[in-house]
Amino acid sequence: MEYDNTLKVETPEIKKLLFDLNLCTKVYCTEEEQQQFKTIRKAKEKLPEGVIYINSGAENGFYRIKTASMTEPVLQKYMLLLQTKYISTIKNCVLFFTVLMIIGLIGVLILSVR
């Protein structure tokens, strides 16, 4: 999947969903860029557009957010396939708990007959 650098997101919730669905990814800047951006940050200047700084625990440094460059039909097909996958998972869970309930009912019937 190719990525471009045109993330225009209205809300943090949409941004989180894009990351969850692997439609966005963080690309950390090179060491040379890291040093350059550290200098800019120390000078209290504005970072270049698209560059984000994070300083939390395991994640430190500068990165860019890259979005998947998909055409609208490909994106719709991708979303449809994801929905199908999730519906299949739900179906399997319902089937599992239904079988478990039937086994439990059979066990209760056997124990109540004795």
N, C-alpha and C positions, 0 to 999 in steps of 0.2 A: 504494500500500500504506500503510495507516495504522499508526502506531506508538503503543504505550503505554509506560509506565515501570515494568514489573513484571518485571525480569530477576532470576530466582532460579536461579543456576547452581551446580551441585555442584562442577565441576572447571574449571580453566583450559582444558583441551582442548575441553570442550563449548562454552565461551565462544568460543574461536577458531573452531570449526566454525560456530557461529551467525553470526559475522561473515563467514566465508567464503561462506556460503550466502545472504548478504544478509537474514538474519532479524533482525539487530541492526544498529544504526547508532549512531555517536557524534554527539551533538547538543551543540555548544559553547554554553556559557552566554552570555548577553548581556553587553555591556560593564559594565552596572550590576551584574549578578550577579558578574562577574569581580572587580570592585573590592570588593564585599561579602565574597566568599569569601577574597580576599587578606587582608583585615582579620581575618577569623576565623582564618585560617591563621597570621598573624603573632602573634595572641594565643594560639596553640597550643591552640585549641579544636577540638572535633570538627566536621567538615563535616556539613551536613545529609545525611540518608539519600538515596542515589542520586546524590550529587555526587562525582565522582572528579577528582583532581588529577594532571596529568602534566607532567613537566618533562624532555623529552628532545629535543634537536635542533630539528627543525622543528615538533614538537608541544609547545606550551606552553599551559597554562591549565587551566580547569575545564570538565568536560563531564558530561553524563548519558548513560547507555546506554538507548536506546529499542529495545524489541523489537516485532516485527511482531505486530499484534493479529489473529490468525487463529483461526478455529474449528478444532477437531480435524479434521473432514473436509476443510476447505480446505488445512490444513497437510499432511495425508496426500496429497492430490492434487498439491500443489506438490512434495513430496518424490518422488512417483512420476514426475512429469514431469522433474525433475532427473535421476533415475536413468536414465530413457529417453534423455535427452540425452547423458549420459556413456556409456551403452552404445553409442549410435550413433557417438560419437567413437571408441571402442575398435574397433568394427567397421570403421570407415573406415581406421584405422591398420593393422589386420590385413590388410585388402584391399590397401592400398598396398604393404606389405612383401611380400605374396604375389606381386603383379604384378611387383615389383622382382626377386624371386627367380626367377620364371619367365623374365623378360628375361635375367637373368644366366645361367641354365641354357641358354637358346637361344644366347646369345653363346658360351658355352663349347663347345657342340656344333658350332657353325659354325666356330669356330677350331680345334677338334680334327680336323675333317674335312679341312681344308686341309693 
